[in-house]
Structures are given as C-alpha cells and as structure tokens.
Amino acid sequence: MPHLMRLTRETEARLEHLCRHTGLSKTELIDRCVGIGMDDLEAQLYMESATRQPARTSETSLDQLLRESGLGA
C-alpha cells in the first residue's frame, strides 16, 4: 500500500527538525507518531466505553422485584 501524504510546511519543517535531532528517517518518525496517536486514541475510547454503563435489561419487572424483596405492595 503506497504511503501518500501531504504535510503542511510547518509539519514538514518540524519533521525535518526531528529527523536531524533523532537520526531517524521521516518514515520511522511518521510511523512512531501515528502509532502513538493510535495508542492514545484507543486508550481514550476504551476509557469512554468503560465509563458508559449499558442499559440494564431484565425480564423481571420492577414491581415483581419489590414484591419479592418485601418492599412492594
């Protein structure tokens, strides 16, 4: 799969700067940045899904539960 990507001048300059300072190629840096971004996004989505509580479905009615517990009429 070809890697076709257009970067802004600012991003390109930042990437060049990182290449010089790290000794890594653009491809390596882009792969790392995308991997880190995906890890962060997956973690965020995991946390969001963990905080959401699914709607409780029950075949037993609330009235029946209250009667069985002794709290109902």
Biopython code that builds the backbone (N, CA, C, O; Angstrom):
import numpy as np
from Bio.PDB.StructureBuilder import StructureBuilder

atoms = [
    (1, "MET", "N", (0.853, -1.176, 0.000)),
    (1, "MET", "CA", (0.000, 0.000, 0.000)),
    (1, "MET", "C", (0.897, 1.236, 0.000)),
    (1, "MET", "O", (1.743, 1.384, 0.882)),
    (2, "PRO", "N", (0.725, 2.104, -0.955)),
    (2, "PRO", "CA", (1.582, 3.301, -1.011)),
    (2, "PRO", "C", (1.224, 4.268, 0.105)),
    (2, "PRO", "O", (0.069, 4.370, 0.519)),
    (3, "HIS", "N", (2.228, 4.965, 0.575)),
    (3, "HIS", "CA", (2.034, 5.952, 1.632)),
    (3, "HIS", "C", (2.023, 7.336, 0.997)),
    (3, "HIS", "O", (3.072, 7.955, 0.815)),
    (4, "LEU", "N", (0.846, 7.808, 0.667)),
    (4, "LEU", "CA", (0.700, 9.131, 0.066)),
    (4, "LEU", "C", (0.161, 10.075, 1.124)),
    (4, "LEU", "O", (-0.921, 9.870, 1.675)),
    (5, "MET", "N", (0.935, 11.111, 1.393)),
    (5, "MET", "CA", (0.540, 12.026, 2.452)),
    (5, "MET", "C", (1.026, 13.428, 2.111)),
    (5, "MET", "O", (2.153, 13.614, 1.653)),
    (6, "ARG", "N", (0.176, 14.392, 2.336)),
    (6, "ARG", "CA", (0.569, 15.788, 2.172)),
    (6, "ARG", "C", (0.669, 16.401, 3.552)),
    (6, "ARG", "O", (-0.266, 16.318, 4.348)),
    (7, "LEU", "N", (1.804, 17.015, 3.831)),
    (7, "LEU", "CA", (2.011, 17.663, 5.107)),
    (7, "LEU", "C", (2.098, 19.166, 4.900)),
    (7, "LEU", "O", (2.540, 19.632, 3.850)),
    (8, "THR", "N", (1.677, 19.915, 5.898)),
    (8, "THR", "CA", (1.807, 21.369, 5.824)),
    (8, "THR", "C", (3.287, 21.724, 5.910)),
    (8, "THR", "O", (4.110, 20.910, 6.327)),
    (9, "ARG", "N", (3.604, 22.924, 5.520)),
    (9, "ARG", "CA", (5.005, 23.368, 5.598)),
    (9, "ARG", "C", (5.514, 23.324, 7.030)),
    (9, "ARG", "O", (6.650, 22.925, 7.286)),
    (10, "GLU", "N", (4.669, 23.736, 7.952)),
    (10, "GLU", "CA", (5.054, 23.727, 9.362)),
    (10, "GLU", "C", (5.343, 22.307, 9.844)),
    (10, "GLU", "O", (6.349, 22.066, 10.511)),
    (11, "THR", "N", (4.464, 21.378, 9.507)),
    (11, "THR", "CA", (4.658, 19.990, 9.914)),
    (11, "THR", "C", (5.898, 19.404, 9.260)),
    (11, "THR", "O", (6.659, 18.676, 9.899)),
    (12, "GLU", "N", (6.100, 19.718, 7.999)),
    (12, "GLU", "CA", (7.287, 19.244, 7.282)),
    (12, "GLU", "C", (8.563, 19.772, 7.944)),
    (12, "GLU", "O", (9.535, 19.033, 8.094)),
    (13, "ALA", "N", (8.561, 21.042, 8.338)),
    (13, "ALA", "CA", (9.726, 21.642, 8.998)),
    (13, "ALA", "C", (9.971, 20.979, 10.358)),
    (13, "ALA", "O", (11.112, 20.690, 10.720)),
    (14, "ARG", "N", (8.904, 20.745, 11.094)),
    (14, "ARG", "CA", (9.042, 20.080, 12.394)),
    (14, "ARG", "C", (9.578, 18.663, 12.223)),
    (14, "ARG", "O", (10.406, 18.204, 13.010)),
    (15, "LEU", "N", (9.105, 17.982, 11.201)),
    (15, "LEU", "CA", (9.554, 16.627, 10.913)),
    (15, "LEU", "C", (11.039, 16.612, 10.553)),
    (15, "LEU", "O", (11.789, 15.757, 11.024)),
    (16, "GLU", "N", (11.460, 17.560, 9.719)),
    (16, "GLU", "CA", (12.875, 17.675, 9.357)),
    (16, "GLU", "C", (13.733, 17.938, 10.593)),
    (16, "GLU", "O", (14.806, 17.358, 10.757)),
    (17, "HIS", "N", (13.247, 18.810, 11.444)),
    (17, "HIS", "CA", (13.965, 19.133, 12.682)),
    (17, "HIS", "C", (14.127, 17.876, 13.540)),
    (17, "HIS", "O", (15.209, 17.613, 14.063)),
    (18, "LEU", "N", (13.059, 17.111, 13.679)),
    (18, "LEU", "CA", (13.121, 15.877, 14.461)),
    (18, "LEU", "C", (14.057, 14.854, 13.825)),
    (18, "LEU", "O", (14.766, 14.135, 14.530)),
    (19, "CYS", "N", (14.060, 14.788, 12.512)),
    (19, "CYS", "CA", (14.963, 13.869, 11.810)),
    (19, "CYS", "C", (16.419, 14.189, 12.150)),
    (19, "CYS", "O", (17.214, 13.297, 12.443)),
    (20, "ARG", "N", (16.746, 15.466, 12.104)),
    (20, "ARG", "CA", (18.124, 15.880, 12.398)),
    (20, "ARG", "C", (18.496, 15.572, 13.849)),
    (20, "ARG", "O", (19.612, 15.130, 14.123)),
    (21, "HIS", "N", (17.583, 15.799, 14.761)),
    (21, "HIS", "CA", (17.892, 15.632, 16.184)),
    (21, "HIS", "C", (17.830, 14.178, 16.663)),
    (21, "HIS", "O", (18.501, 13.820, 17.631)),
    (22, "THR", "N", (17.045, 13.353, 16.010)),
    (22, "THR", "CA", (16.909, 11.964, 16.461)),
    (22, "THR", "C", (17.740, 10.991, 15.633)),
    (22, "THR", "O", (18.085, 9.904, 16.096)),
    (23, "GLY", "N", (18.059, 11.398, 14.391)),
    (23, "GLY", "CA", (18.772, 10.488, 13.498)),
    (23, "GLY", "C", (17.856, 9.467, 12.845)),
    (23, "GLY", "O", (18.324, 8.560, 12.156)),
    (24, "LEU", "N", (16.563, 9.608, 13.056)),
    (24, "LEU", "CA", (15.589, 8.700, 12.446)),
    (24, "LEU", "C", (15.133, 9.247, 11.100)),
    (24, "LEU", "O", (15.196, 10.451, 10.850)),
    (25, "SER", "N", (14.677, 8.352, 10.245)),
    (25, "SER", "CA", (14.157, 8.785, 8.949)),
    (25, "SER", "C", (12.742, 9.335, 9.114)),
    (25, "SER", "O", (12.099, 9.127, 10.143)),
    (26, "LYS", "N", (12.274, 10.031, 8.101)),
    (26, "LYS", "CA", (10.899, 10.562, 8.127)),
    (26, "LYS", "C", (9.902, 9.417, 8.284)),
    (26, "LYS", "O", (8.937, 9.519, 9.041)),
    (27, "THR", "N", (10.145, 8.337, 7.565)),
    (27, "THR", "CA", (9.227, 7.196, 7.625)),
    (27, "THR", "C", (9.135, 6.645, 9.038)),
    (27, "THR", "O", (8.041, 6.373, 9.534)),
    (28, "GLU", "N", (10.289, 6.479, 9.692)),
    (28, "GLU", "CA", (10.295, 5.971, 11.063)),
    (28, "GLU", "C", (9.562, 6.922, 12.013)),
    (28, "GLU", "O", (8.781, 6.489, 12.860)),
    (29, "LEU", "N", (9.825, 8.214, 11.859)),
    (29, "LEU", "CA", (9.163, 9.191, 12.723)),
    (29, "LEU", "C", (7.655, 9.213, 12.506)),
    (29, "LEU", "O", (6.883, 9.259, 13.464)),
    (30, "ILE", "N", (7.245, 9.179, 11.257)),
    (30, "ILE", "CA", (5.807, 9.188, 10.957)),
    (30, "ILE", "C", (5.152, 7.930, 11.508)),
    (30, "ILE", "O", (4.079, 8.004, 12.107)),
    (31, "ASP", "N", (5.789, 6.766, 11.314)),
    (31, "ASP", "CA", (5.238, 5.520, 11.855)),
    (31, "ASP", "C", (5.098, 5.592, 13.373)),
    (31, "ASP", "O", (4.087, 5.158, 13.926)),
    (32, "ARG", "N", (6.105, 6.137, 14.044)),
    (32, "ARG", "CA", (6.038, 6.263, 15.500)),
    (32, "ARG", "C", (4.934, 7.218, 15.923)),
    (32, "ARG", "O", (4.174, 6.925, 16.846)),
    (33, "CYS", "N", (4.846, 8.354, 15.254)),
    (33, "CYS", "CA", (3.816, 9.348, 15.606)),
    (33, "CYS", "C", (2.417, 8.782, 15.407)),
    (33, "CYS", "O", (1.539, 8.970, 16.248)),
    (34, "VAL", "N", (2.214, 8.091, 14.296)),
    (34, "VAL", "CA", (0.900, 7.504, 14.032)),
    (34, "VAL", "C", (0.605, 6.419, 15.070)),
    (34, "VAL", "O", (-0.513, 6.335, 15.577)),
    (35, "GLY", "N", (1.595, 5.597, 15.383)),
    (35, "GLY", "CA", (1.397, 4.544, 16.383)),
    (35, "GLY", "C", (1.051, 5.103, 17.742)),
    (35, "GLY", "O", (0.142, 4.605, 18.405)),
    (36, "ILE", "N", (1.769, 6.140, 18.170)),
    (36, "ILE", "CA", (1.497, 6.779, 19.464)),
    (36, "ILE", "C", (0.107, 7.404, 19.466)),
    (36, "ILE", "O", (-0.636, 7.279, 20.440)),
    (37, "GLY", "N", (-0.241, 8.077, 18.368)),
    (37, "GLY", "CA", (-1.561, 8.695, 18.267)),
    (37, "GLY", "C", (-2.677, 7.660, 18.324)),
    (37, "GLY", "O", (-3.701, 7.874, 18.973)),
    (38, "MET", "N", (-2.471, 6.534, 17.640)),
    (38, "MET", "CA", (-3.480, 5.475, 17.657)),
    (38, "MET", "C", (-3.595, 4.856, 19.052)),
    (38, "MET", "O", (-4.700, 4.575, 19.516)),
    (39, "ASP", "N", (-2.463, 4.644, 19.715)),
    (39, "ASP", "CA", (-2.498, 4.111, 21.084)),
    (39, "ASP", "C", (-3.273, 5.040, 22.008)),
    (39, "ASP", "O", (-4.100, 4.594, 22.804)),
    (40, "ASP", "N", (-2.997, 6.340, 21.894)),
    (40, "ASP", "CA", (-3.696, 7.322, 22.732)),
    (40, "ASP", "C", (-5.191, 7.333, 22.449)),
    (40, "ASP", "O", (-6.001, 7.377, 23.375)),
    (41, "LEU", "N", (-5.558, 7.294, 21.173)),
    (41, "LEU", "CA", (-6.972, 7.308, 20.806)),
    (41, "LEU", "C", (-7.676, 6.044, 21.285)),
    (41, "LEU", "O", (-8.793, 6.113, 21.797)),
    (42, "GLU", "N", (-7.031, 4.892, 21.123)),
    (42, "GLU", "CA", (-7.630, 3.643, 21.592)),
    (42, "GLU", "C", (-7.816, 3.660, 23.108)),
    (42, "GLU", "O", (-8.841, 3.202, 23.613)),
    (43, "ALA", "N", (-6.833, 4.185, 23.829)),
    (43, "ALA", "CA", (-6.950, 4.271, 25.284)),
    (43, "ALA", "C", (-8.095, 5.190, 25.673)),
    (43, "ALA", "O", (-8.852, 4.893, 26.597)),
    (44, "GLN", "N", (-8.220, 6.314, 24.963)),
    (44, "GLN", "CA", (-9.304, 7.253, 25.256)),
    (44, "GLN", "C", (-10.660, 6.605, 24.979)),
    (44, "GLN", "O", (-11.588, 6.748, 25.775)),
    (45, "LEU", "N", (-10.781, 5.900, 23.865)),
    (45, "LEU", "CA", (-12.048, 5.242, 23.535)),
    (45, "LEU", "C", (-12.368, 4.139, 24.536)),
    (45, "LEU", "O", (-13.529, 3.930, 24.889)),
    (46, "TYR", "N", (-11.326, 3.429, 24.995)),
    (46, "TYR", "CA", (-11.530, 2.385, 25.993)),
    (46, "TYR", "C", (-12.059, 2.990, 27.292)),
    (46, "TYR", "O", (-12.987, 2.461, 27.904)),
    (47, "MET", "N", (-11.454, 4.106, 27.703)),
    (47, "MET", "CA", (-11.887, 4.762, 28.935)),
    (47, "MET", "C", (-13.321, 5.266, 28.805)),
    (47, "MET", "O", (-14.110, 5.148, 29.743)),
    (48, "GLU", "N", (-13.657, 5.823, 27.654)),
    (48, "GLU", "CA", (-15.026, 6.319, 27.449)),
    (48, "GLU", "C", (-16.029, 5.180, 27.485)),
    (48, "GLU", "O", (-17.105, 5.317, 28.067)),
    (49, "SER", "N", (-15.685, 4.056, 26.867)),
    (49, "SER", "CA", (-16.620, 2.931, 26.856)),
    (49, "SER", "C", (-16.731, 2.295, 28.234)),
    (49, "SER", "O", (-17.776, 1.741, 28.577)),
    (50, "ALA", "N", (-15.659, 2.367, 29.032)),
    (50, "ALA", "CA", (-15.697, 1.802, 30.380)),
    (50, "ALA", "C", (-16.561, 2.641, 31.313)),
    (50, "ALA", "O", (-17.153, 2.111, 32.253)),
    (51, "THR", "N", (-16.637, 3.949, 31.060)),
    (51, "THR", "CA", (-17.437, 4.814, 31.928)),
    (51, "THR", "C", (-18.912, 4.775, 31.573)),
    (51, "THR", "O", (-19.768, 5.107, 32.393)),
    (52, "ARG", "N", (-19.199, 4.373, 30.358)),
    (52, "ARG", "CA", (-20.608, 4.228, 29.963)),
    (52, "ARG", "C", (-21.136, 2.924, 30.520)),
    (52, "ARG", "O", (-20.513, 1.874, 30.358)),
    (53, "GLN", "N", (-22.274, 2.988, 31.171)),
    (53, "GLN", "CA", (-22.866, 1.773, 31.692)),
    (53, "GLN", "C", (-24.022, 1.394, 30.793)),
    (53, "GLN", "O", (-24.900, 2.215, 30.526)),
    (54, "PRO", "N", (-24.032, 0.162, 30.325)),
    (54, "PRO", "CA", (-25.115, -0.258, 29.442)),
    (54, "PRO", "C", (-26.458, -0.253, 30.167)),
    (54, "PRO", "O", (-26.533, -0.474, 31.376)),
    (55, "ALA", "N", (-27.489, -0.002, 29.414)),
    (55, "ALA", "CA", (-28.838, -0.012, 29.980)),
    (55, "ALA", "C", (-29.119, -1.414, 30.515)),
    (55, "ALA", "O", (-28.815, -2.417, 29.870)),
    (56, "ARG", "N", (-29.693, -1.453, 31.682)),
    (56, "ARG", "CA", (-29.965, -2.730, 32.314)),
    (56, "ARG", "C", (-31.247, -3.305, 31.745)),
    (56, "ARG", "O", (-32.296, -2.662, 31.773)),
    (57, "THR", "N", (-31.157, -4.504, 31.236)),
    (57, "THR", "CA", (-32.345, -5.167, 30.724)),
    (57, "THR", "C", (-32.641, -6.356, 31.627)),
    (57, "THR", "O", (-31.760, -7.146, 31.966)),
    (58, "SER", "N", (-33.871, -6.451, 31.993)),
    (58, "SER", "CA", (-34.258, -7.539, 32.880)),
    (58, "SER", "C", (-35.655, -8.000, 32.500)),
    (58, "SER", "O", (-36.528, -7.203, 32.159)),
    (59, "GLU", "N", (-35.834, -9.298, 32.568)),
    (59, "GLU", "CA", (-37.157, -9.832, 32.261)),
    (59, "GLU", "C", (-38.085, -9.698, 33.459)),
    (59, "GLU", "O", (-39.305, -9.777, 33.310)),
    (60, "THR", "N", (-37.522, -9.498, 34.638)),
    (60, "THR", "CA", (-38.322, -9.342, 35.845)),
    (60, "THR", "C", (-38.721, -7.873, 35.981)),
    (60, "THR", "O", (-37.880, -6.981, 35.867)),
    (61, "SER", "N", (-40.010, -7.630, 36.225)),
    (61, "SER", "CA", (-40.480, -6.263, 36.348)),
    (61, "SER", "C", (-40.074, -5.668, 37.683)),
    (61, "SER", "O", (-39.786, -6.392, 38.636)),
    (62, "LEU", "N", (-40.053, -4.362, 37.743)),
    (62, "LEU", "CA", (-39.705, -3.659, 38.977)),
    (62, "LEU", "C", (-40.701, -4.000, 40.083)),
    (62, "LEU", "O", (-40.312, -4.196, 41.235)),
    (63, "ASP", "N", (-41.979, -4.070, 39.732)),
    (63, "ASP", "CA", (-42.996, -4.419, 40.728)),
    (63, "ASP", "C", (-42.729, -5.796, 41.323)),
    (63, "ASP", "O", (-42.845, -5.987, 42.534)),
    (64, "GLN", "N", (-42.375, -6.744, 40.478)),
    (64, "GLN", "CA", (-42.119, -8.090, 40.961)),
    (64, "GLN", "C", (-40.887, -8.118, 41.869)),
    (64, "GLN", "O", (-40.893, -8.798, 42.895)),
    (65, "LEU", "N", (-39.840, -7.392, 41.502)),
    (65, "LEU", "CA", (-38.641, -7.326, 42.341)),
    (65, "LEU", "C", (-38.952, -6.730, 43.710)),
    (65, "LEU", "O", (-38.462, -7.214, 44.730)),
    (66, "LEU", "N", (-39.775, -5.669, 43.729)),
    (66, "LEU", "CA", (-40.145, -5.050, 45.005)),
    (66, "LEU", "C", (-40.992, -6.000, 45.848)),
    (66, "LEU", "O", (-40.812, -6.064, 47.064)),
    (67, "ARG", "N", (-41.900, -6.727, 45.234)),
    (67, "ARG", "CA", (-42.722, -7.689, 45.995)),
    (67, "ARG", "C", (-41.849, -8.793, 46.588)),
    (67, "ARG", "O", (-42.015, -9.175, 47.746)),
    (68, "GLU", "N", (-40.911, -9.302, 45.774)),
    (68, "GLU", "CA", (-40.044, -10.383, 46.242)),
    (68, "GLU", "C", (-39.123, -9.921, 47.369)),
    (68, "GLU", "O", (-38.767, -10.709, 48.246)),
    (69, "SER", "N", (-38.740, -8.654, 47.348)),
    (69, "SER", "CA", (-37.845, -8.154, 48.377)),
    (69, "SER", "C", (-38.596, -7.757, 49.663)),
    (69, "SER", "O", (-37.976, -7.490, 50.692)),
    (70, "GLY", "N", (-39.904, -7.723, 49.591)),
    (70, "GLY", "CA", (-40.701, -7.327, 50.751)),
    (70, "GLY", "C", (-40.948, -5.832, 50.818)),
    (70, "GLY", "O", (-41.583, -5.352, 51.757)),
    (71, "LEU", "N", (-40.449, -5.078, 49.825)),
    (71, "LEU", "CA", (-40.621, -3.640, 49.821)),
    (71, "LEU", "C", (-41.841, -3.196, 49.037)),
    (71, "LEU", "O", (-42.279, -2.052, 49.157)),
    (72, "GLY", "N", (-42.380, -4.081, 48.249)),
    (72, "GLY", "CA", (-43.518, -3.710, 47.395)),
    (72, "GLY", "C", (-44.847, -3.910, 48.094)),
    (72, "GLY", "O", (-44.916, -4.439, 49.203)),
    (73, "ALA", "N", (-45.903, -3.473, 47.418)),
    (73, "ALA", "CA", (-47.257, -3.591, 47.981)),
    (73, "ALA", "C", (-47.840, -4.943, 47.718)),
    (73, "ALA", "O", (-48.971, -5.217, 48.120)),
]
sb = StructureBuilder()
sb.init_structure("model")
sb.init_model(0)
sb.init_chain("A")
sb.init_seg("    ")
for serial, (resi, resn, name, xyz) in enumerate(atoms, 1):
    if name == "N":
        sb.init_residue(resn, " ", resi, " ")
    sb.init_atom(name, np.array(xyz, "f"), 0.0, 1.0, " ", f" {name:<3s}", serial, name[0])
structure = sb.get_structure()
